[in-house]
């Protein structure tokens, strides 16, 4: 942040620092929210693994937590070791693992992620769902990954711009 505000003086420097600080907090909130969602995914997968009697459930659940930090495809990648273990145990168990994945992904996509990210970023959960629905056909997977943080940062920029315009109008009147 010091370099970004190096060439500004006085009130403009303070405003720029405030803006950059707000953007930084928003990005940090998104990352913390995504880690929280990954943790919930891993715990739910672990519970499912325990219910079906999958060996190494705790290790496989932890692996899901690590991979689920990557939105959308992380949990799918995270379930691959569980599928391998399940197939080695009983091929039918692999179907149960896939069912658990589908249930957990539905819960995450419609409830957990919008609620957690919404509360962290101060965005209504329905807004997050709509952003994702719109981003998919327009920009594909990359769009779905970046739409929520880009929207959150854009919201911070817009709020700060409105505040700056109000302050500017007050000073010239």
C-alpha positions as CSV (number, residue, x, y, z in Angstrom):
1,X,0.0,0.0,0.0
2,X,2.8,2.5,0.7
3,X,3.9,2.5,-3.0
4,X,0.3,2.9,-4.3
5,X,-0.2,6.1,-2.2
6,X,3.4,7.4,-2.5
7,X,2.6,10.1,-5.1
8,X,-0.5,11.5,-3.3
9,X,-0.6,14.2,-0.7
10,X,-2.8,15.1,2.3
11,X,-6.5,14.2,2.1
12,X,-6.1,12.3,-1.2
13,X,-3.5,10.1,0.3
14,X,-5.7,9.3,3.3
15,X,-8.7,8.6,1.0
16,X,-6.5,6.3,-1.1
17,X,-5.2,4.5,1.9
18,X,-8.7,4.0,3.2
19,X,-9.9,2.7,-0.2
20,X,-7.0,0.2,-0.4
21,X,-7.5,-0.9,3.1
22,X,-11.2,-1.6,2.4
23,X,-10.3,-3.6,-0.7
24,X,-7.6,-5.5,1.2
25,X,-10.2,-6.3,4.0
26,X,-12.7,-7.5,1.3
27,X,-10.2,-9.8,-0.3
28,X,-9.2,-11.2,3.1
29,X,-12.8,-11.7,4.0
30,X,-13.3,-13.6,0.7
31,X,-10.3,-15.9,1.4
32,X,-11.4,-16.5,5.0
33,X,-15.0,-17.3,3.7
34,X,-13.6,-19.7,1.1
35,X,-11.5,-21.5,3.7
36,X,-14.6,-21.7,6.0
37,X,-16.6,-23.2,3.1
38,X,-13.8,-25.7,2.5
39,X,-13.8,-26.7,6.1
40,X,-17.5,-27.3,6.1
41,X,-17.2,-29.4,2.9
42,X,-14.5,-31.5,4.5
43,X,-16.4,-32.0,7.7
44,X,-19.6,-33.0,5.8
45,X,-17.7,-35.4,3.6
46,X,-16.0,-36.9,6.7
47,X,-19.4,-37.4,8.3
48,X,-20.7,-39.1,5.1
49,X,-17.6,-41.3,4.9
50,X,-18.1,-42.4,8.6
51,X,-21.8,-43.2,7.9
52,X,-20.9,-45.5,5.0
53,X,-18.0,-47.0,6.9
54,X,-15.2,-45.8,4.5
55,X,-11.8,-46.5,5.9
56,X,-9.4,-43.5,6.5
57,X,-12.4,-41.2,6.8
58,X,-10.6,-38.5,8.8
59,X,-7.6,-38.4,6.3
60,X,-10.0,-38.3,3.3
61,X,-12.0,-35.6,5.0
62,X,-8.9,-33.5,5.6
63,X,-7.9,-34.0,2.0
64,X,-11.2,-32.6,0.9
65,X,-10.7,-29.5,3.2
66,X,-7.3,-28.8,1.5
67,X,-8.6,-29.2,-2.0
68,X,-12.0,-27.5,-1.5
69,X,-10.3,-24.2,-1.0
70,X,-10.4,-24.1,-4.8
71,X,-14.0,-23.2,-5.6
72,X,-16.2,-25.7,-7.5
73,X,-13.6,-28.3,-8.7
74,X,-11.6,-28.6,-5.5
75,X,-14.2,-30.8,-3.7
76,X,-14.4,-33.0,-6.8
77,X,-10.6,-33.4,-6.9
78,X,-10.7,-34.0,-3.2
79,X,-13.0,-37.0,-3.5
80,X,-10.8,-38.9,-5.9
81,X,-8.7,-40.6,-3.1
82,X,-12.0,-41.6,-1.4
83,X,-13.3,-43.1,-4.6
84,X,-10.1,-45.1,-4.9
85,X,-10.4,-46.4,-1.3
86,X,-14.1,-47.1,-1.9
87,X,-13.4,-49.1,-5.1
88,X,-10.8,-51.2,-3.3
89,X,-13.2,-51.9,-0.4
90,X,-16.4,-52.5,-2.4
91,X,-17.3,-51.0,-5.8
92,X,-20.8,-50.2,-4.5
93,X,-19.2,-48.0,-1.8
94,X,-17.9,-45.8,-4.6
95,X,-21.4,-45.1,-5.6
96,X,-22.2,-44.0,-2.0
97,X,-19.1,-41.7,-2.1
98,X,-20.5,-40.1,-5.3
99,X,-23.9,-39.7,-3.7
100,X,-22.3,-38.0,-0.6
101,X,-20.3,-35.7,-3.0
102,X,-23.5,-34.7,-4.8
103,X,-25.4,-34.1,-1.6
104,X,-22.5,-32.0,0.0
105,X,-22.1,-30.0,-3.3
106,X,-25.8,-29.2,-3.4
107,X,-25.7,-28.1,0.3
108,X,-22.6,-26.0,-0.4
109,X,-23.8,-24.4,-3.6
110,X,-27.3,-23.5,-2.4
111,X,-26.7,-22.9,1.4
112,X,-23.2,-23.0,2.8
113,X,-21.2,-20.9,0.3
114,X,-23.8,-18.2,-0.2
115,X,-24.5,-17.8,3.5
116,X,-20.8,-17.9,4.6
117,X,-19.5,-15.7,1.8
118,X,-22.5,-13.4,2.0
119,X,-22.0,-12.8,5.7
120,X,-18.2,-12.3,5.3
121,X,-18.5,-10.0,2.3
122,X,-21.8,-8.3,3.4
123,X,-23.5,-9.5,0.2
124,X,-27.0,-11.0,0.3
125,X,-26.7,-14.8,-0.4
126,X,-29.3,-14.6,-3.2
127,X,-27.0,-12.0,-4.9
128,X,-24.2,-14.5,-4.8
129,X,-26.4,-17.2,-6.3
130,X,-27.5,-14.9,-9.1
131,X,-23.9,-13.8,-9.8
132,X,-22.9,-17.4,-10.2
133,X,-25.8,-18.2,-12.4
134,X,-25.0,-15.2,-14.6
135,X,-21.3,-15.8,-14.7
136,X,-21.4,-19.4,-15.9
137,X,-22.8,-18.8,-19.4
138,X,-20.9,-15.5,-19.8
139,X,-17.4,-16.5,-18.7
140,X,-17.5,-20.2,-17.8
141,X,-15.5,-21.7,-14.9
142,X,-13.1,-18.7,-14.6
143,X,-16.1,-16.4,-14.4
144,X,-17.6,-18.4,-11.7
145,X,-14.4,-18.4,-9.7
146,X,-13.8,-14.6,-10.0
147,X,-17.3,-13.2,-10.0
148,X,-17.9,-13.1,-6.2
149,X,-14.5,-11.4,-5.3
150,X,-14.7,-9.0,-8.3
151,X,-18.3,-8.0,-7.3
152,X,-17.3,-7.6,-3.7
153,X,-14.3,-5.4,-4.6
154,X,-16.5,-3.5,-7.1
155,X,-19.0,-2.9,-4.3
156,X,-16.3,-1.5,-2.1
157,X,-15.0,0.8,-4.9
158,X,-18.5,2.0,-5.6
159,X,-19.3,2.8,-1.9
160,X,-16.0,4.7,-1.6
161,X,-16.6,6.6,-4.9
162,X,-20.0,7.7,-3.6
163,X,-18.5,8.7,-0.3
164,X,-15.7,10.6,-2.1
165,X,-18.3,12.4,-4.4
166,X,-20.3,13.5,-1.4
167,X,-17.3,14.8,0.4
168,X,-16.2,16.7,-2.7
169,X,-19.6,18.2,-3.2
170,X,-19.7,19.3,0.5
171,X,-16.3,21.0,0.1
172,X,-17.3,23.1,-3.0
173,X,-20.6,24.2,-1.6
